[in-house]
Amino acid sequence: MYSRSIYLSFQPYLTTMSSLAPIALLDVAVGIVVAALILLFVRSWRGEGLLRATARSIWRLLVTAAVVYLLFLASWGLNYRRVPLEQKLDFDRSRITHQAALAFASTAVEQLNAGHAAAHAQTFQPEVLEYAFAGAQQLIGSPVPATTARSKRSLAEIYFRYAAIDGMTVPVFLEVILNPDLLAVERPSVLAHEWAHLAGYADESEASFIAWIAGVRSADPVARYSAWLDAYGLAYNALPRPMRADVPRLDEGPRADLDAIRARYARSSATVRRAARGAYDSYLKANRIDEGIENYAQALQLILGTEMRVN
């Protein structure tokens, strides 16, 4: 009821309103809450002393955290309880084999080699991807298409850089923040992934699956190339090492793009990455995503196991 009715009834309005703001509302909200807590602590300190002020501040932090959590659940978080896509689509686990992954990786190589020149010859057009994203939602049976959001800049970008986080969908405000260091060929897939979260698909593998469908069906060559770049990584990494030798060779252009992505990742902080990965892994498991951070890789299972026309 929540994911197919209640959430989709207010998501378009909330995302449309938040998109009107030129800055991330997340930054504004955090600033207001922190400032209010500091101000209340100082007032309590002056009137009641340090010990009582500290106790009151701890209580206020707990109350604030509880309120934020309830807002998170009401505005987006209950989507973690939705029926999994594999139970709603023509999904057959017997289709998921190493041979199927090899064939899919080979297709990805063909698409990347053929699409590299066009993807680097023009600028990404989000409005074209929006049209394909609406079609992807219809294809998987969404009753109402979600409203997309433009990506925003945020103070959180500093953390994104060091933690190698590509993007974030902000509950409560239902806005999207992307890592500004993303390469041009990465941005479409990451944006479509966050749009899928806006559509209520909280599961990371489902969001990546929907982003892939939207990308390969898009008329924008940058979006198509971006989708196949993600698909290649998923399929290649899923293959046993001996079978990787059977994957056709990428041309110099796609290999250069993958090298650039790895170089961007290498510029982040290993310490911050590990801490962020551990925290997010715990967060996902707490929200019934048993695989935790490994859930991202499960997108390949949805791609291979679902009988679906995507061209």
C-alpha positions as CSV (number, residue, x, y, z in Angstrom):
1,M,0.0,0.0,0.0
2,Y,2.8,2.4,0.9
3,S,5.1,1.8,-2.1
4,R,2.5,1.5,-4.8
5,S,0.0,4.1,-3.5
6,I,0.9,6.4,-0.6
7,Y,4.5,7.1,-1.5
8,L,3.7,7.7,-5.2
9,S,0.9,10.1,-4.2
10,F,3.3,12.6,-2.6
11,Q,6.7,11.9,-4.3
12,P,6.0,14.0,-7.4
13,Y,5.0,17.1,-5.3
14,L,7.8,16.8,-2.8
15,T,10.5,16.3,-5.5
16,T,9.1,19.1,-7.7
17,M,9.2,21.5,-4.7
18,S,12.6,20.5,-3.6
19,S,13.9,20.9,-7.1
20,L,12.9,24.6,-7.1
21,A,15.6,25.2,-4.4
22,P,19.0,26.1,-6.0
23,I,20.9,24.4,-3.1
24,A,20.6,21.1,-1.4
25,L,17.8,21.3,1.3
26,L,19.8,18.7,3.2
27,D,22.5,21.3,3.9
28,V,19.9,23.8,5.1
29,A,18.2,21.3,7.4
30,V,21.5,20.1,8.9
31,G,22.6,23.7,9.4
32,I,19.4,24.6,11.2
33,V,19.3,21.5,13.4
34,V,23.0,21.9,14.5
35,A,22.6,25.6,15.1
36,A,19.5,25.1,17.2
37,L,21.1,22.3,19.3
38,I,24.2,24.5,19.9
39,L,22.0,27.5,20.9
40,L,19.9,25.4,23.3
41,F,23.1,23.9,24.8
42,V,24.6,27.4,25.4
43,R,21.4,28.7,27.0
44,S,21.1,25.6,29.3
45,W,24.8,25.9,30.2
46,R,24.3,29.6,31.3
47,G,21.1,28.9,33.2
48,E,21.7,25.4,34.7
49,G,25.4,24.7,34.6
50,L,27.5,22.4,32.4
51,L,26.3,19.0,33.9
52,R,22.6,19.7,33.4
53,A,23.2,21.3,30.1
54,T,25.1,18.2,28.9
55,A,22.3,15.9,30.1
56,R,19.6,18.0,28.4
57,S,21.7,18.1,25.2
58,I,22.0,14.3,25.1
59,W,18.3,14.0,25.6
60,R,17.6,16.5,22.8
61,L,20.0,14.5,20.5
62,L,18.0,11.3,21.1
63,V,14.7,13.0,20.5
64,T,16.0,14.7,17.3
65,A,17.3,11.3,16.1
66,A,14.0,9.7,16.8
67,V,12.1,12.4,14.9
68,V,14.5,12.2,11.9
69,Y,14.1,8.4,11.8
70,L,10.3,8.7,11.8
71,L,10.5,11.3,9.0
72,F,12.8,8.9,7.1
73,L,10.3,6.1,7.3
74,A,7.3,8.2,6.4
75,S,8.9,10.0,3.5
76,W,10.9,7.1,1.9
77,G,12.2,4.4,4.3
78,L,9.2,2.1,4.2
79,N,10.0,1.3,0.6
80,Y,12.5,-1.2,2.0
81,R,9.5,-3.3,2.9
82,R,8.1,-3.4,-0.7
83,V,7.7,-6.7,-2.6
84,P,11.0,-7.6,-4.3
85,L,11.1,-7.2,-8.1
86,E,12.0,-10.8,-8.7
87,Q,8.6,-11.8,-7.3
88,K,6.8,-9.4,-9.7
89,L,8.7,-10.0,-12.9
90,D,9.3,-13.1,-15.1
91,F,12.3,-14.0,-13.1
92,D,13.9,-17.4,-13.3
93,R,17.0,-18.2,-11.3
94,S,17.9,-21.1,-13.7
95,R,18.8,-18.5,-16.3
96,I,21.6,-17.2,-14.1
97,T,24.7,-19.1,-15.2
98,H,28.4,-18.4,-15.9
99,Q,27.7,-18.9,-19.6
100,A,24.9,-16.4,-19.5
101,A,27.2,-13.9,-17.8
102,L,29.9,-14.6,-20.4
103,A,27.5,-13.9,-23.2
104,F,26.2,-10.8,-21.5
105,A,29.8,-9.5,-20.9
106,S,30.5,-10.2,-24.6
107,T,27.4,-8.1,-25.6
108,A,28.6,-5.3,-23.3
109,V,32.0,-5.3,-25.0
110,E,30.3,-5.1,-28.5
111,Q,28.1,-2.2,-27.3
112,L,31.0,-0.3,-25.7
113,N,33.3,-0.6,-28.7
114,A,30.5,0.4,-31.1
115,G,29.2,3.3,-28.9
116,H,32.4,4.9,-27.6
117,A,32.8,7.4,-30.4
118,A,29.2,8.7,-30.2
119,A,29.2,8.8,-26.4
120,H,32.3,11.1,-26.5
121,A,31.0,13.2,-29.3
122,Q,28.2,14.9,-27.5
123,T,27.0,16.1,-24.1
124,F,24.7,14.0,-22.0
125,Q,21.0,15.1,-22.2
126,P,19.1,14.3,-19.0
127,E,15.8,15.1,-20.5
128,V,16.3,12.3,-23.1
129,L,17.1,9.8,-20.3
130,E,14.0,11.0,-18.4
131,Y,11.8,9.7,-21.2
132,A,13.6,6.3,-21.2
133,F,13.3,6.2,-17.4
134,A,9.6,6.6,-17.6
135,G,9.4,3.8,-20.1
136,A,11.5,1.6,-17.8
137,Q,9.1,2.1,-14.9
138,Q,6.2,1.2,-17.1
139,L,8.1,-1.9,-18.3
140,I,8.5,-3.3,-14.8
141,G,4.9,-2.5,-13.8
142,S,5.1,0.7,-11.8
143,P,1.5,2.0,-11.4
144,V,2.5,5.7,-11.6
145,P,5.8,7.0,-13.0
146,A,7.9,8.8,-10.4
147,T,9.0,12.4,-10.9
148,T,12.7,12.8,-11.6
149,A,15.0,15.4,-10.0
150,R,17.9,17.4,-11.2
151,S,21.2,16.7,-9.4
152,K,22.3,19.3,-6.8
153,R,25.6,20.5,-5.3
154,S,26.0,19.9,-1.5
155,L,28.6,20.3,1.2
156,A,28.3,16.5,1.4
157,E,30.4,16.4,-1.8
158,I,33.5,16.7,0.3
159,Y,32.6,13.5,2.0
160,F,31.6,11.9,-1.3
161,R,35.0,12.5,-2.7
162,Y,36.9,10.9,0.1
163,A,34.5,8.0,0.5
164,A,34.2,7.3,-3.2
165,I,30.4,7.7,-3.0
166,D,28.8,8.3,-6.4
167,G,25.5,9.7,-5.4
168,M,22.7,10.0,-2.8
169,T,18.9,10.2,-2.7
170,V,17.9,12.4,0.3
171,P,14.8,11.1,2.1
172,V,12.4,13.7,3.5
173,F,13.3,16.2,0.7
174,L,13.5,13.5,-2.1
175,E,16.3,15.3,-3.8
176,V,19.4,13.9,-5.6
177,I,23.1,14.8,-4.9
178,L,25.9,13.5,-7.1
179,N,29.6,13.3,-6.7
180,P,31.0,16.3,-8.8
181,D,34.0,14.2,-9.7
182,L,32.0,11.7,-11.7
183,L,33.2,11.3,-15.3
184,A,30.8,12.3,-18.0
185,V,30.3,8.6,-18.9
186,E,29.5,7.7,-15.3
187,R,26.9,10.4,-14.6
188,P,23.9,9.1,-16.6
189,S,23.9,5.7,-14.9
190,V,24.4,7.2,-11.4
191,L,21.6,9.7,-12.0
192,A,19.2,7.0,-13.3
193,H,20.1,4.9,-10.3
194,E,19.2,7.7,-7.9
195,W,16.0,8.4,-9.9
196,A,15.1,4.7,-9.3
197,H,15.5,5.4,-5.6
198,L,13.2,8.4,-6.0
199,A,10.7,6.0,-7.6
200,G,10.6,4.1,-4.4
201,Y,13.0,1.2,-5.3
202,A,15.2,1.3,-2.2
203,D,17.0,-2.0,-2.9
204,E,20.4,-1.1,-4.6
205,S,20.3,-4.0,-7.0
206,E,16.7,-3.1,-8.2
207,A,17.8,0.6,-8.6
208,S,20.8,-0.5,-10.7
209,F,18.6,-2.8,-12.7
210,I,16.0,-0.1,-13.5
211,A,18.9,2.4,-14.3
212,W,20.3,-0.2,-16.8
213,I,17.0,-0.7,-18.5
214,A,16.5,3.1,-18.9
215,G,20.1,3.6,-20.1
216,V,20.1,0.9,-22.8
217,R,16.6,2.0,-24.0
218,S,17.6,5.7,-24.1
219,A,18.1,7.6,-27.4
220,D,21.0,9.4,-25.8
221,P,24.3,7.7,-26.8
222,V,26.0,8.9,-23.6
223,A,23.4,7.2,-21.4
224,R,23.5,4.0,-23.4
225,Y,27.3,3.8,-23.2
226,S,27.1,4.6,-19.5
227,A,24.6,1.7,-18.9
228,W,26.8,-0.8,-20.8
229,L,29.9,0.4,-19.0
230,D,28.2,-0.5,-15.7
231,A,26.9,-3.8,-17.2
232,Y,30.4,-4.8,-18.3
233,G,31.8,-4.3,-14.8
234,L,29.1,-6.4,-13.2
235,A,29.4,-9.3,-15.7
236,Y,33.2,-9.4,-15.9
237,N,33.6,-9.3,-12.1
238,A,31.0,-12.1,-11.7
239,L,32.9,-14.5,-14.0
240,P,35.4,-17.0,-12.6
241,R,39.0,-15.9,-13.5
242,P,39.6,-18.7,-16.1
243,M,36.4,-17.6,-18.0
244,R,37.5,-13.9,-18.1
245,A,40.0,-14.8,-20.8
246,D,37.0,-15.7,-23.1
247,V,35.5,-12.2,-22.9
248,P,36.3,-10.2,-26.1
249,R,38.8,-7.4,-25.7
250,L,37.7,-3.9,-25.2
251,D,39.0,-1.2,-27.6
252,E,41.4,1.4,-26.4
253,G,38.6,4.0,-25.9
254,P,36.5,2.0,-23.4
255,R,39.6,0.8,-21.6
256,A,40.8,4.4,-21.2
257,D,37.4,5.2,-19.6
258,L,37.7,2.3,-17.2
259,D,41.2,3.4,-16.3
260,A,39.9,6.9,-15.6
261,I,37.2,5.6,-13.4
262,R,39.8,3.5,-11.4
263,A,42.0,6.6,-11.1
264,R,39.1,8.6,-9.7
265,Y,38.5,5.9,-7.2
266,A,42.2,5.8,-6.3
267,R,42.1,9.5,-5.4
268,S,39.7,8.8,-2.5
269,S,40.8,7.9,1.0
270,A,41.1,4.2,1.8
271,T,40.4,4.9,5.5
272,V,37.2,6.9,4.8
273,R,36.1,4.4,2.2
274,R,36.3,1.5,4.6
275,A,34.5,3.4,7.3
276,A,31.7,4.5,4.9
277,R,31.4,1.0,3.4
278,G,31.1,-0.5,6.9
279,A,28.5,2.1,8.0
280,Y,26.4,1.6,4.8
281,D,26.7,-2.1,5.0
282,S,25.2,-2.0,8.5
283,Y,22.5,0.4,7.4
284,L,21.4,-1.9,4.5
285,K,21.4,-5.0,6.8
286,A,19.3,-3.1,9.4
287,N,16.8,-2.3,6.6
288,R,16.4,-6.0,5.6
289,I,18.9,-6.0,2.8
290,D,20.7,-9.2,4.0
291,E,23.6,-9.0,1.5
292,G,24.5,-5.5,2.8
293,I,26.8,-3.6,0.5
294,E,27.1,-6.6,-1.8
295,N,23.6,-6.0,-2.8
296,Y,24.8,-3.7,-5.6
297,A,26.2,-6.7,-7.5
298,Q,22.9,-8.6,-7.4
299,A,21.7,-6.3,-10.2
300,L,23.3,-8.8,-12.6
301,Q,21.1,-11.6,-11.3
302,L,18.0,-9.5,-12.2
303,I,19.3,-8.7,-15.6
304,L,20.2,-12.3,-16.5
305,G,17.2,-13.9,-14.7
306,T,14.5,-11.7,-16.1
307,E,12.9,-12.3,-19.5
308,M,12.5,-8.8,-20.7
309,R,12.8,-6.9,-24.0
310,V,15.0,-3.9,-23.4
311,N,15.8,-2.8,-27.0
